[in-house]
Every structure is written in C-alpha cells, then in structure tokens.
Amino acid sequence: MTCAGWLSSSEAGTDKVRPETLISDSIESGMFVSASGTKTSLPSASSAVAPRFALTSSDTQLTVAGDLLKAHPEALLHTHISENRDEIAAVLGRFPEASDYLDVYDRFGLVGRRSIFAHGIHLSDRECCRLHESVAGVALCPTSNLFLGSGLFDLARLDTHGVALGLGTDVGARNQPLHAGHHGRGL
C-alpha cells in the first residue's frame, strides 16, 4: 500500500451550482489556497488548485484550473470524486462525452502526479488504473463518508490497483478538524 505524505488544506472554489452566499467573485477566486487555508494569488510549495468538484465548476473554471496547473507544476490539485452514485450519474449527465468521472478531470488537464481526489468511494477499474498510471492519489475521508452515508471505501481494491492513498476529512460535511487518530477509527 502506498500512503502519500500530502498536507493540503483548501477552500474549494465554485462558480456554477452553489448557494448565493458561496458565489466566487471571479473564475479564479479560491483556486489557489495555501496549506494554512489562506487564499493566495501565487502558488507556494504547499498551494493547491481547488475546484470544489465537476458539478459546481463551469467548463471555464475547470479550464482555468488546468491552465494554473500547467503554469505552476509544483501546485497540488485537490477536488472531489465519486462520493456517491447520484453524484456520478449527474456528472456523466453533464459531461456525456466523458467515459467516467475521472475522465472529466482528465479532459481539463487535472489528473497528474500532484492530484489528490477526495472520497473515491465508487471508482471504476478504469479510473483506478488511470489514477495509478498518472501517480495521482485518493484521500479517503471515512468519518465524512459514514456521516453522509456515502458508502464504505474499498481500501483493498485501490491497494490492488496501486493507487496512492491518504487520509483526509471533509470538514464541510463532518465539521471536525483533521486528527489522524479520530478519522482513522472510521477505516
């Protein structure tokens, strides 16, 4: 099993589907976030490009995210993927040309060695193979997923595919700080 040593904290940017209180003031707003969670216009070694997820980002925002990653290869990419089956169906409905959820991100240049995808509960074999091939990883969020009823993460399956794994928390869903001992109990 490969466990990655990422530490990334981010405010996810969204410019499409969201309550009015979460409207970003521009496409790039919230896209670069330092490890401390503070928005920054320039990346540092611990910065992340962070579109919330495919359904809450316009094609323009996803394109800008890919452009930012090309311009700043040291930056991390952090977004959500395959948290629940309804989300996957909605993503495939919005992006009918994509073969699966990960392919949506791939088409915008968001899948690579510094990409971290939160959740990944319902990944296909093709997605697992592509994650391994690109050296991207998945941050499993056990307490968030249990709280939301999203499903159980198949750790053995991703390990079989050689996907890099990390432990994370979706504080928006669970409203708890990242504490390895607490969140590890959810495994």
C-alpha positions as CSV (number, residue, x, y, z in Angstrom):
1,M,0.0,0.0,0.0
2,T,1.3,3.4,-0.9
3,C,0.4,6.2,1.5
4,A,1.2,9.6,0.3
5,G,2.6,12.4,2.5
6,W,0.3,15.2,1.5
7,L,-0.8,18.0,3.7
8,S,-3.2,20.2,1.9
9,S,-6.0,22.3,3.3
10,S,-8.2,24.2,0.9
11,E,-11.3,26.2,0.4
12,A,-12.9,24.8,-2.7
13,G,-13.7,27.2,-5.5
14,T,-17.1,27.0,-7.2
15,D,-18.6,29.2,-9.8
16,K,-21.6,27.1,-11.0
17,V,-24.0,25.3,-8.7
18,R,-24.0,26.9,-5.2
19,P,-25.9,29.0,-2.8
20,E,-25.7,32.7,-3.4
21,T,-23.6,33.1,-0.2
22,L,-20.8,30.9,-1.8
23,I,-20.5,32.8,-5.1
24,S,-16.9,33.3,-6.1
25,D,-16.1,36.9,-7.2
26,S,-14.2,35.6,-10.2
27,I,-13.4,32.3,-12.0
28,E,-10.0,32.2,-10.3
29,S,-11.3,33.2,-6.9
30,G,-10.5,30.4,-4.4
31,M,-8.5,28.5,-6.9
32,F,-5.1,28.8,-5.1
33,V,-5.2,28.2,-1.4
34,S,-2.1,27.8,0.8
35,A,-1.7,25.0,3.3
36,S,-2.9,27.3,6.0
37,G,-6.2,27.8,4.1
38,T,-5.4,31.4,3.2
39,K,-6.2,32.4,-0.4
40,T,-3.1,33.5,-2.3
41,S,-2.6,34.7,-5.9
42,L,0.7,32.9,-6.3
43,P,1.4,29.3,-5.5
44,S,3.9,28.1,-2.9
45,A,5.1,24.5,-2.4
46,S,2.0,23.8,-0.4
47,S,-0.6,25.5,-2.6
48,A,-3.5,23.7,-4.1
49,V,-5.6,24.4,-7.1
50,A,-9.0,23.5,-5.7
51,P,-12.2,23.5,-7.8
52,R,-14.8,22.0,-5.5
53,F,-16.0,19.3,-7.9
54,A,-17.1,18.9,-11.5
55,L,-20.8,19.8,-10.9
56,T,-20.0,23.1,-9.1
57,S,-17.5,24.3,-11.6
58,S,-18.1,25.7,-15.1
59,D,-16.1,24.4,-18.0
60,T,-14.3,27.8,-17.9
61,Q,-13.3,27.3,-14.2
62,L,-12.1,23.8,-14.9
63,T,-10.1,25.1,-17.9
64,V,-8.6,27.8,-15.7
65,A,-7.7,25.2,-13.1
66,G,-5.9,23.1,-15.8
67,D,-4.1,26.2,-17.0
68,L,-3.0,27.1,-13.5
69,L,-1.6,23.6,-13.0
70,K,0.4,23.8,-16.3
71,A,1.7,27.2,-15.3
72,H,2.6,26.1,-11.7
73,P,3.6,22.4,-11.8
74,E,4.6,22.5,-8.1
75,A,1.0,23.1,-7.1
76,L,-1.3,20.4,-5.9
77,L,-4.8,19.8,-7.3
78,H,-7.5,19.0,-4.8
79,T,-11.1,18.1,-5.7
80,H,-13.8,15.6,-5.0
81,I,-14.6,12.5,-7.0
82,S,-17.1,9.6,-6.9
83,E,-18.5,10.3,-3.4
84,N,-22.0,8.8,-4.2
85,R,-23.7,7.2,-7.1
86,D,-26.2,10.1,-7.7
87,E,-23.3,12.5,-8.0
88,I,-21.6,10.2,-10.5
89,A,-24.8,10.0,-12.6
90,A,-25.2,13.7,-12.5
91,V,-21.6,14.3,-13.6
92,L,-22.0,11.8,-16.5
93,G,-25.2,13.6,-17.5
94,R,-23.5,17.0,-17.5
95,F,-20.4,15.6,-19.4
96,P,-21.8,12.9,-21.7
97,E,-18.6,12.8,-23.8
98,A,-16.6,11.5,-20.7
99,S,-16.2,7.8,-20.2
100,D,-16.4,8.2,-16.4
101,Y,-16.0,10.8,-13.6
102,L,-12.2,10.8,-13.7
103,D,-12.2,11.3,-17.4
104,V,-14.0,14.7,-16.9
105,Y,-11.0,15.9,-14.9
106,D,-8.5,14.3,-17.3
107,R,-10.1,16.3,-20.2
108,F,-9.3,19.5,-18.4
109,G,-5.7,18.5,-17.5
110,L,-6.4,18.0,-13.8
111,V,-5.1,14.4,-13.4
112,G,-1.4,14.1,-12.6
113,R,1.2,13.2,-10.0
114,R,0.2,16.1,-7.8
115,S,-3.6,15.5,-7.9
116,I,-5.5,14.5,-4.8
117,F,-9.1,13.3,-5.2
118,A,-11.2,13.3,-2.1
119,H,-13.5,10.3,-1.4
120,G,-13.3,8.0,-4.4
121,I,-15.7,5.5,-2.9
122,H,-17.3,4.4,-6.2
123,L,-14.3,4.4,-8.6
124,S,-14.3,2.1,-11.7
125,D,-11.5,-0.2,-12.5
126,R,-10.6,2.1,-15.4
127,E,-10.4,5.0,-13.0
128,C,-8.2,3.1,-10.6
129,C,-5.8,2.1,-13.4
130,R,-5.7,5.8,-14.6
131,L,-5.0,7.1,-11.1
132,H,-2.2,4.6,-10.7
133,E,-0.8,5.4,-14.2
134,S,-0.8,9.2,-13.5
135,V,0.5,8.8,-10.0
136,A,-2.5,10.7,-8.7
137,G,-3.9,9.7,-5.3
138,V,-7.1,9.5,-3.3
139,A,-7.7,11.0,0.1
140,L,-10.2,8.7,1.9
141,C,-12.5,10.5,4.3
142,P,-14.0,7.8,6.4
143,T,-15.9,9.8,9.1
144,S,-17.3,12.2,6.5
145,N,-18.4,9.3,4.3
146,L,-20.1,7.5,7.2
147,F,-21.7,10.7,8.4
148,L,-23.2,11.3,4.9
149,G,-24.0,7.7,4.2
150,S,-21.9,7.8,1.0
151,G,-20.7,4.2,1.4
152,L,-17.6,2.4,2.5
153,F,-14.2,2.9,0.9
154,D,-12.8,-0.3,-0.6
155,L,-9.2,0.1,0.6
156,A,-8.1,-3.3,-0.6
157,R,-9.4,-2.6,-4.2
158,L,-7.4,0.6,-4.6
159,D,-4.4,-1.0,-3.0
160,T,-4.6,-3.8,-5.5
161,H,-4.5,-1.2,-8.3
162,G,-1.5,0.5,-6.6
163,V,-3.3,3.8,-6.1
164,A,-1.6,6.2,-3.7
165,L,-3.8,6.7,-0.6
166,G,-4.0,9.4,2.1
167,L,-6.3,10.1,5.0
168,G,-8.5,13.2,4.9
169,T,-11.6,14.8,6.2
170,D,-14.3,16.7,4.5
171,V,-14.8,19.3,7.3
172,G,-17.8,20.8,5.5
173,A,-19.5,17.5,5.7
174,R,-18.4,16.5,9.2
175,N,-17.4,19.8,10.8
176,Q,-14.4,18.2,12.6
177,P,-10.7,19.1,12.3
178,L,-8.2,16.6,10.8
179,H,-7.0,14.4,13.5
180,A,-5.5,11.1,12.3
181,G,-6.5,9.2,15.3
182,H,-10.1,10.3,15.2
183,H,-10.5,9.8,11.4
184,G,-8.5,6.6,11.3
185,R,-11.1,5.0,13.6
186,G,-13.6,5.3,10.7
187,L,-11.5,2.9,8.5
